Amino acid sequence: MTINGTRIDEIGMLIREGGTFYLRCDVGGRYQLELQRTPVDLVEKRVRLVGTLVAPSLISADGVVAA
């Protein structure tokens, strides 16, 4: 189990369901994302996400870039 406040650096597929964004990780699992900007140009693409775990399966993203 990962502790809140842990820095996260993952690669996976950015997906959107309704108005919510998720990262489907290459190593398995999925995180819901809190984003400062809406990366619509990266939806359904492989991305690298860096952020902080703020709740189980919820990341406050510092950045999302194409992988």
TORPA-4810 file (N, C-alpha, C, O; in nm, 3 decimals):
<nodes>
NODE_1_0.085_-0.118_0.000_0.000_0.000_0.000_0.089_0.125_0.000_0.186_0.133_0.076_M
NODE_2_0.058_0.220_-0.084_0.134_0.343_-0.094_0.075_0.448_0.000_-0.047_0.458_0.014_T
NODE_3_0.162_0.525_0.064_0.121_0.623_0.164_0.091_0.758_0.099_0.162_0.800_0.008_I
NODE_4_-0.014_0.826_0.145_-0.045_0.960_0.097_0.077_1.049_0.113_0.149_1.040_0.212_N
NODE_5_0.101_1.136_0.013_0.218_1.222_0.013_0.334_1.164_-0.066_0.434_1.232_-0.088_G
NODE_6_0.322_1.038_-0.107_0.427_0.973_-0.186_0.434_1.034_-0.324_0.332_1.056_-0.388_T
NODE_7_0.556_1.061_-0.371_0.575_1.110_-0.509_0.552_0.995_-0.605_0.600_0.883_-0.582_R
NODE_8_0.480_1.022_-0.711_0.446_0.922_-0.811_0.508_0.964_-0.944_0.497_1.079_-0.985_I
NODE_9_0.573_0.870_-1.011_0.630_0.890_-1.144_0.597_0.764_-1.224_0.665_0.663_-1.210_D
NODE_10_0.493_0.771_-1.305_0.441_0.653_-1.376_0.426_0.681_-1.525_0.410_0.796_-1.567_E
NODE_11_0.431_0.575_-1.602_0.404_0.581_-1.746_0.283_0.493_-1.773_0.270_0.383_-1.719_I
NODE_12_0.193_0.543_-1.859_0.075_0.466_-1.893_-0.010_0.540_-1.995_0.036_0.634_-2.060_G
NODE_13_-0.134_0.496_-2.008_-0.229_0.553_-2.104_-0.320_0.652_-2.032_-0.382_0.618_-1.931_M
NODE_14_-0.328_0.775_-2.085_-0.419_0.875_-2.028_-0.558_0.848_-2.087_-0.576_0.849_-2.209_L
NODE_15_-0.654_0.825_-2.000_-0.791_0.800_-2.047_-0.886_0.900_-1.981_-0.858_0.954_-1.875_I
NODE_16_-0.998_0.922_-2.048_-1.100_1.014_-1.999_-1.233_0.942_-1.995_-1.274_0.879_-2.093_R
NODE_17_-1.300_0.951_-1.881_-1.434_0.895_-1.866_-1.522_1.008_-1.815_-1.511_1.048_-1.699_E
NODE_18_-1.608_1.057_-1.900_-1.689_1.173_-1.864_-1.597_1.292_-1.847_-1.521_1.323_-1.939_G
NODE_19_-1.602_1.359_-1.735_-1.515_1.474_-1.710_-1.394_1.440_-1.623_-1.325_1.529_-1.576_G
NODE_20_-1.369_1.310_-1.603_-1.260_1.266_-1.515_-1.149_1.202_-1.597_-1.175_1.126_-1.691_T
NODE_21_-1.024_1.233_-1.559_-0.907_1.175_-1.625_-0.845_1.069_-1.536_-0.843_1.082_-1.413_F
NODE_22_-0.793_0.963_-1.600_-0.728_0.853_-1.531_-0.598_0.819_-1.602_-0.584_0.842_-1.723_Y
NODE_23_-0.504_0.764_-1.527_-0.385_0.706_-1.585_-0.396_0.556_-1.567_-0.401_0.506_-1.455_L
NODE_24_-0.398_0.483_-1.679_-0.395_0.337_-1.676_-0.247_0.299_-1.688_-0.189_0.309_-1.796_R
NODE_25_-0.188_0.256_-1.579_-0.043_0.234_-1.570_0.001_0.113_-1.652_-0.070_0.014_-1.662_C
NODE_26_0.120_0.124_-1.710_0.179_0.013_-1.786_0.200_-0.109_-1.697_0.187_-0.222_-1.744_D
NODE_27_0.232_-0.088_-1.570_0.260_-0.198_-1.478_0.133_-0.251_-1.411_0.140_-0.338_-1.324_V
NODE_28_0.018_-0.198_-1.449_-0.109_-0.240_-1.392_-0.164_-0.137_-1.294_-0.088_-0.061_-1.233_G
NODE_29_-0.292_-0.134_-1.281_-0.357_-0.040_-1.191_-0.399_0.087_-1.264_-0.367_0.108_-1.381_G
NODE_30_-0.471_0.169_-1.191_-0.526_0.292_-1.249_-0.535_0.397_-1.139_-0.572_0.367_-1.026_R
NODE_31_-0.500_0.520_-1.175_-0.510_0.633_-1.084_-0.605_0.736_-1.142_-0.603_0.764_-1.262_Y
NODE_32_-0.690_0.793_-1.056_-0.768_0.910_-1.093_-0.677_1.031_-1.077_-0.593_1.033_-0.987_Q
NODE_33_-0.693_1.131_-1.163_-0.601_1.245_-1.164_-0.670_1.376_-1.129_-0.781_1.404_-1.174_L
NODE_34_-0.603_1.456_-1.048_-0.638_1.597_-1.027_-0.541_1.675_-1.114_-0.420_1.668_-1.093_E
NODE_35_-0.592_1.748_-1.211_-0.507_1.818_-1.308_-0.529_1.968_-1.302_-0.642_2.014_-1.285_L
NODE_36_-0.420_2.044_-1.317_-0.430_2.190_-1.323_-0.477_2.238_-1.460_-0.544_2.341_-1.471_Q
NODE_37_-0.442_2.163_-1.564_-0.489_2.195_-1.698_-0.545_2.068_-1.760_-0.512_1.958_-1.716_R
NODE_38_-0.628_2.082_-1.860_-0.692_1.968_-1.924_-0.611_1.926_-2.046_-0.610_1.998_-2.146_T
NODE_39_-0.544_1.812_-2.039_-0.456_1.768_-2.149_-0.531_1.690_-2.257_-0.498_1.575_-2.284_P
NODE_40_-0.630_1.753_-2.320_-0.713_1.681_-2.417_-0.631_1.630_-2.536_-0.670_1.531_-2.598_V
NODE_41_-0.520_1.694_-2.568_-0.437_1.650_-2.679_-0.361_1.521_-2.647_-0.306_1.458_-2.738_D
NODE_42_-0.358_1.480_-2.520_-0.286_1.359_-2.480_-0.378_1.241_-2.447_-0.330_1.133_-2.413_L
NODE_43_-0.509_1.262_-2.456_-0.605_1.155_-2.426_-0.585_1.039_-2.523_-0.568_1.059_-2.643_V
NODE_44_-0.587_0.917_-2.467_-0.567_0.792_-2.543_-0.425_0.780_-2.597_-0.403_0.711_-2.697_E
NODE_45_-0.330_0.846_-2.532_-0.188_0.835_-2.569_-0.109_0.794_-2.446_-0.153_0.813_-2.333_K
NODE_46_0.010_0.737_-2.471_0.100_0.704_-2.361_0.163_0.832_-2.308_0.211_0.916_-2.384_R
NODE_47_0.160_0.845_-2.176_0.212_0.965_-2.111_0.297_0.927_-1.991_0.292_0.815_-1.940_V
NODE_48_0.376_1.024_-1.948_0.448_1.013_-1.821_0.383_1.113_-1.727_0.366_1.230_-1.761_R
NODE_49_0.347_1.065_-1.610_0.280_1.148_-1.511_0.369_1.158_-1.387_0.420_1.057_-1.338_L
NODE_50_0.387_1.279_-1.338_0.458_1.303_-1.213_0.363_1.380_-1.122_0.303_1.478_-1.163_V
NODE_51_0.351_1.334_-0.998_0.262_1.401_-0.905_0.275_1.345_-0.765_0.373_1.278_-0.732_G
NODE_52_0.174_1.372_-0.684_0.174_1.331_-0.544_0.044_1.256_-0.514_-0.064_1.300_-0.551_T
NODE_53_0.057_1.142_-0.447_-0.060_1.066_-0.405_-0.129_1.142_-0.293_-0.068_1.170_-0.190_L
NODE_54_-0.258_1.176_-0.311_-0.332_1.252_-0.209_-0.441_1.169_-0.142_-0.494_1.208_-0.038_V
NODE_55_-0.475_1.056_-0.201_-0.572_0.962_-0.146_-0.549_0.830_-0.220_-0.484_0.829_-0.324_A
NODE_56_-0.602_0.721_-0.168_-0.584_0.595_-0.241_-0.634_0.609_-0.386_-0.750_0.642_-0.410_P
NODE_57_-0.545_0.582_-0.480_-0.575_0.586_-0.625_-0.607_0.726_-0.677_-0.671_0.737_-0.782_S
NODE_58_-0.566_0.833_-0.608_-0.588_0.969_-0.654_-0.455_1.045_-0.652_-0.391_1.054_-0.547_L
NODE_59_-0.416_1.099_-0.766_-0.290_1.172_-0.778_-0.318_1.317_-0.814_-0.397_1.346_-0.903_I
NODE_60_-0.252_1.407_-0.741_-0.249_1.548_-0.778_-0.130_1.562_-0.873_-0.014_1.552_-0.831_S
NODE_61_-0.157_1.584_-1.000_-0.053_1.582_-1.104_0.022_1.714_-1.110_-0.038_1.821_-1.115_A
NODE_62_0.155_1.704_-1.109_0.241_1.820_-1.133_0.263_1.838_-1.282_0.278_1.950_-1.330_D
NODE_63_0.264_1.727_-1.354_0.287_1.734_-1.497_0.250_1.607_-1.569_0.264_1.497_-1.515_G
NODE_64_0.202_1.622_-1.691_0.171_1.511_-1.779_0.231_1.545_-1.915_0.199_1.648_-1.974_V
NODE_65_0.319_1.457_-1.963_0.384_1.478_-2.093_0.379_1.350_-2.174_0.367_1.241_-2.118_V
NODE_66_0.387_1.364_-2.306_0.388_1.248_-2.394_0.509_1.161_-2.361_0.619_1.212_-2.337_A
NODE_67_0.489_1.031_-2.359_0.599_0.938_-2.328_0.665_0.889_-2.455_0.760_0.811_-2.450_A
</nodes>
